Amino acid sequence: MTGTPVIDQPQAPAASPAAASAQSGAPAPRPAGLGDVLRILRPYRARMVLAFVLGSASTAFGALQPRVVASAVDGFQGSVQATTVGFLVGLLVLSAVFTNAQQLVMERSGELFAFDTRERLIRHLFTLPIGVLERRDRADLVSRVTTDISQLRMVMSSGIVELATSVVAVVVSIVMMSLIDWTLLALAVVTIVVALVVIVIIGRRTAPAGLRLQTAMGTLAGAVTRALGSMRTIRATVSADREVGVAVGEAATVLKAGYAAATLRAAIQTFAAVTIQVLLLAIIAVGAMRVAAGSLTVGELSAFIMYLMLMAAPITLCAGIFAQLGEAFGSLHRVLEVHAIEGERDVEALPAAPLPQLAASAPAVFALAHVSFRYPQAPDSAARTDDWVLRDVSVDFRAGATTALVGPSGAGKSTVFALLERFYEPTEGTVRFRGEDVRHLSRLELRRQVAYVEQDAPVLSGTVRDNLVLGAHTATTEQCVDALRQVNLLKADDDGAAFLDCQVGEGGELLSGGERQRLAIARALLAGSPVLLLDEVTSNLDSNNERLVQDLVASAGEQSVVVIAHRLSTVVAADSIVVLDQGRVVAQGTHRELMETCALYRELAHHQLIA
Ligand SMILES: Nc1ncnc2c1ncn2[C@@H]1O[C@H](COP(=O)(O)OP(=O)(O)OP(=O)(O)O)[C@@H](O)[C@H]1O
């Protein structure tokens, strides 16, 4: 690692245009340019200079060889002197040693560049606001970390040094050729300059084609990942053909973009190869005439041709680099576009307020005051994002008590949890934690106070233990086993050793729905946070296990529990029940009170909560 930022993190304040772009996840406005390339390569300049020096030394030893060959040819009298052969071999070896050293420095720098760029992108991805991540194609983001950075590494790191070294080769060749024959030199230089200009012109057209290709690759990755993640549903709905069609359709888009990029690549490479061939023939023809006229010796013509080859190499190189440059710029654009999205900051304004203690004057662990909320606009989202999801919600969640949130589907219950976790900020109003506005607190510290079991109880791929210790990194095996027992995931006589090492599969697909829920609850219990948020954690549990979870919640003691529940049995025991409807709090009280005063609650109790 270099320790130097490869890509600067935007530091704009929350209300800035950058923040607006963060909300929308908008792409960087302009395509990546040469300035961006120089900026991201800046930390590697020492290595690049070293590679350049080594390459130049290799070129210098290579450039001496034609002179030795010329004198050997012109002075040939039946045999070549051993010293000449020795000298030539020495030059060859030296040239090879420096070339190898240059390649090593370049290749290793390339790997380091890729690693650093990946590290920064991965770190940035983990800070992206939840709202942005939910609207992005995750597989496309992954392909930016993998394919795009590999593409960048190939061209940016080695290509630029090789181009610089080539300049040395060209200059040395021109100087040496000028010592041999000006006419042949003029012919070579004019041809090569024209060729380079043509290559640059065609090369510029590869950038948009490259961006299209890399973007199509990202979309393809998205389509395949989406299908693989829902294979049961796809099979069950007999829609494999349709989904294959979608993925193959994306592959066809990659093919189309690939054809366009390949056409340009082929044009450039062919043009370079033909130019060199034609130039070589022209030099041999004109050179032969000049040898016949006595203005040039055979040895000098041989040396000139060797220098020509040295000088022509950059054309092939430029052609190769330009052929891939478009894709590299496309990849760079895609990497920079993610970096342009402002990450979630731990604290909005320094200094952060210290984590407050519970005060007698503020008995609520969380309190929402006049909170209204709507999700950030997502142009391509199916959700009706212009709708207010919460409207003027004021509610206290008492410390050490269990509060239940109930309401019809879509009432905004999970959204309340999202605000408590600060995945989103309220559009209007304030959320307070122990009396302090959460915007003044460190997000990380706040989240450490809260254990959150999501609605669909997400479980990460890995072992049962990996999942358990997510929120409690230092938990011992005994603590893990204890947590598993609490949620009935272990029999009394099972020491848990084998189960802890069981793989749960991607998204926990090797577990049953109920096991997933109980594992997620065990994780939350193990974290031992003062606040427990449970979002419909009993929906997949049988009545025995449901009662067990209710008992756990009831015995939470000091813990403050907020539970979203669709089952009456979970709700009845709560100290307080908040009824939400269409984003508004319509009633709050105990089960008994609400049964008397709230028609919606009565209806829910009779129809939904009992279900
Ligand atoms: N990430 C999101 N982006 C945009 N809109 C969303 C998002 N999540 C939820 N919504 C919308 O917000 C509204 C409230 O959703 P929420 O999940 O909070 O309801 P809920 O009461 O928890 O529903 P359920 O009981 O069905 O889980 C819904 O209309 C939903 O479409």
The ligand as an ORCA input file, in Angstrom:
! r2SCAN-3c Opt
* xyz 0 1
  N     -36.063      1.775      0.060
  C     -37.215      2.306     -0.339
  N     -37.238      3.189     -1.342
  C     -38.405      3.744     -1.739
  N     -39.602      3.469     -1.165
  C     -39.637      2.589     -0.168
  C     -38.456      1.966      0.307
  N     -38.781      1.144      1.321
  C     -40.126      1.258      1.491
  N     -40.618      2.122      0.604
  C     -42.030      2.531      0.504
  O     -42.391      3.112      1.744
  C     -43.673      2.715      2.133
  C     -43.626      2.168      3.558
  O     -42.834      0.998      3.561
  P     -42.455      0.237      4.908
  O     -41.574     -0.899      4.537
  O     -41.935      1.196      5.892
  O     -43.876     -0.291      5.373
  P     -44.252     -1.361      6.470
  O     -45.312     -0.734      7.291
  O     -43.040     -1.831      7.198
  O     -44.846     -2.497      5.566
  P     -44.850     -4.094      5.784
  O     -45.691     -4.359      7.008
  O     -45.489     -4.609      4.548
  O     -43.436     -4.508      5.954
  C     -44.141      1.711      1.115
  O     -45.065      2.374      0.267
  C     -42.921      1.324      0.333
  O     -43.200      1.124     -1.022
*
